[in-house]
Amino acid sequence: IIHPSARSKDRMSDTVISSPGGWYDAGDYNKYIVNAGITMGTLLSAYEDFSYYFDTLNVNIPESGNALPDLLDEILYNLRWMLTMQDNQDGGVYHKCTNAAFDGTVMPGITILPRYAVQKSTTATLDFAAVMAQSSRILKKFDKQLPGLADSCLVAAKKAWSWSLKNPGMLYNQDSMNLHHQPKITTGAYGDRSADDEWFWAAAELFYTSGDGEFEQKMKSGLETAYSLPSWAKVHLLGVYTLLRLEKNTAVLAAVKTKLISLSDQYLLTMPTNAFGTVMGGRKSDFNWGSNSNAANQGILMINAWKLTGDIKYANAALANLDYLCGRNATGYHFVTGFGERSPKHPHHRPSEADGIEDPVPGLLAGGPNPGMQDKCNYIFKEPETAYVDDYCSYASNEIAINWNAPLVYLANAIEAIQFKTGYSKIPTKKK
């Protein structure tokens, strides 16, 4: 249902649109373009960086064995949903598809409350543009299997860019929106104070897909921005990774490479004195809401530094952070459900809690230690590196989210993909 905040000349309030598919965002049943943006960008980057590995990877999903790599099959499930969130009349993208309030602890088939397409926003629209442009570039080689989809994605990306140029300051402010529109929306806001990083990422993806100079100019205007780890609100580095992957200008490439290596080296400084020998935990700020995604994104940074230099110290740092997620940490938890001797049994994840099965859905990365403890649950340990509790009530440390699982997918598979090049494994010899 079109929420009053999203009404337009062609789609008035209470207009019903179809928006099936897509991934539930976290422990809830809502779908958010902003968080889908970084998630898709991370997974698409994993494919671009290691297509030789993913092209033959079989992960036993229903689509396995068809003419597409399994990773792209999974990406398509969310990509097709994202396309439904664009208003084809003006190119703007709705910020999210959501209930007015969070569902209770029930299975998804029980949820019958109305779902709303909520206000278009500049950040959501630019994230959408970036994802569609990157998808177009990747899917072009699969035109036979997916006729016309790559072209449709690029058209959608350009329409989103045009809308953003006309609406550069349409930032999502849920509290302000709720003062003027009913019903009030109280689900995840994903509001942002600046769209500068989204402009850069979208421009980079559009330029390297289309070659249009308009996008190159906008991208280059953002090259001086300080680098920081990606998060849903900071996607600048996703554009940097794309530039490093595809830029032909050696001077531009050298300058960006220098900045990325400098950032990587800053993270390496504390590794020798860290009790667990990992990059993760080298600074107190590593531990916040979704801290495990910091560990995974640090690992991705190190993988990119290794790709640029070939220096094994960066690959070793990436591997160490994967070890952190798999139990080499102060809590002793393997933070991925269903793995290791001690892993989360009660993640803040409605299907895992409501399905009547003792064990949770496997393969989900818990948020990790968070000294903010915003959920007010009973934390036995409260130091930054141990502020974690395996309890369904703990949405602050034990929820799952697509933008946390995505960098885990990248990191774990990258280590597999480079195992022979790094010498971690020996290439099997064929028996005579």
C-alpha positions, 0 to 999 in steps of 0.5 A, a space after each residue: 500500500 502506498 503510504 501517505 508519505 509516498 503519494 504522488 500524482 500517479 500513485 495516491 495514498 492507499 494505491 496497492 502495488 505488487 512488491 514480492 520477493 526480496 530478503 527480510 532485513 534482519 530478525 524482522 519481516 520488513 525489507 529496506 532498500 538502504 540496507 539491501 543496497 550495501 548487502 547487494 553491493 557486497 555480494 556483487 563485489 564478491 562475484 566481480 572479484 572472484 567470478 572464477 570461483 563462484 562460477 562453479 560453486 554449488 551451495 545446494 539451493 533450489 536453483 543449483 544446476 541451472 545456467 547461472 552461478 548460485 551466488 547470482 541466483 540468490 542475488 536475483 531474488 533480491 534484485 527483482 524485488 528492488 526493481 518493484 520499489 522504483 516508481 517507473 513514472 519518475 524514477 524515485 525509489 521507496 525507502 522501504 516496504 514495511 509494516 507500520 510496526 514490528 511483527 510479534 514472534 511469529 512465522 512469516 505466514 502468520 503476518 497479515 498486517 498491511 505493508 506500506 511503501 514508504 517515502 522515496 528518499 535520495 539515499 535509497 534511490 542512489 543505493 538502488 542506482 548503484 546496485 542496478 548499475 553494478 548488476 547490469 555490468 555483471 549480468 551482461 555476460 548472462 544475456 542468453 539466460 536473462 534476456 534484457 535484464 542487464 539493459 533493464 537494470 541500467 535503464 532503472 539505474 539512470 532513471 534513479 540517478 535523474 530523480 536524485 538530481 532533482 531531489 538531492 536533499 530528500 533524506 529520510 527522517 522517520 520522526 519528522 515524517 510521523 508528525 505529518 502522516 498516518 499510520 506512524 511507521 516505527 520499524 527500522 529507519 535507516 535514516 542518514 544525514 548525508 548522501 555524499 557517499 551514496 552519490 560517489 558509489 552510484 556515480 562510480 558504478 554508473 560510470 564503469 558500466 556506461 562509460 558516461 562522462 557525467 558520472 565520471 565527473 561526479 565520481 572524481 569529485 568524491 575521491 578526496 573523501 577519507 576512507 572508512 569501513 563500509 556500513 549501511 550509512 557509509 558506502 563510499 568504500 564500495 565505490 572505491 573497490 569498484 574503481 580499483 577493480 576497473 579504473 584504467 587511468 594509472 595516476 588515479 589508480 595509484 592515488 586511490 591504491 595508496 589511500 587504501 593501503 594506508 587505511 589497511 596498514 592503520 588496522 594492522 598496527 594493533 594486530 601484534 599486540 591484540 591478545 587474539 592476534 586479529 585485526 578485529 578488536 584493535 580499537 574500542 570502536 570496533 565493538 558496536 551494534 553489528 560489531 561482527 560485520 566490522 570484523 568481516 568488512 575489515 577482512 574484505 579490506 585486507 583481501 583488497 589490500 592483498 589483491 593490490 600488493 600480493 603481500 601475504 600479511 594482508 591475506 593473513 590478517 583477513 584469515 585471522 578475522 575470519 578466525 575471530 568470527 569462528 571462535 577466536 575471540 573473547 566470548 569463545 563463541 563461533 558467531 555463525 549459527 549451526 557451526 562450531 562447539 559453541 554457537 548462538 542458539 537463540 538469535 533475535 530472529 523470528 523464524 528461528 524462535 517461532 518455528 518450534 525447532 530447538 536449533 536456529 536456522 543455520 548459517 546466520 551471523 550474530 551481531 556480536 559484542 556491543 557495549 551499548 547493550 541498548 536492549 537492556 537484556 541481562 549481560 553477564 559480561 559488559 566489557 566491549 569485547 565480551 558484551 554479548 548474550 545468546 538470548 532472543 531478547 538481545 537485538 543489540 548483540 544477537 540479532 542477525 541482518 543481511 548486511 552482516 551476513 553479506 561480508 561474511 559470505 565475501 570473506 569466507 569465500 574469498 579465503 577459499 578462492 585464494 587458498 592456493 595463490 596464498 599457499 594456504 593449501 597445496 594444489 592437489 596433484 592428479 594421480 597417474 
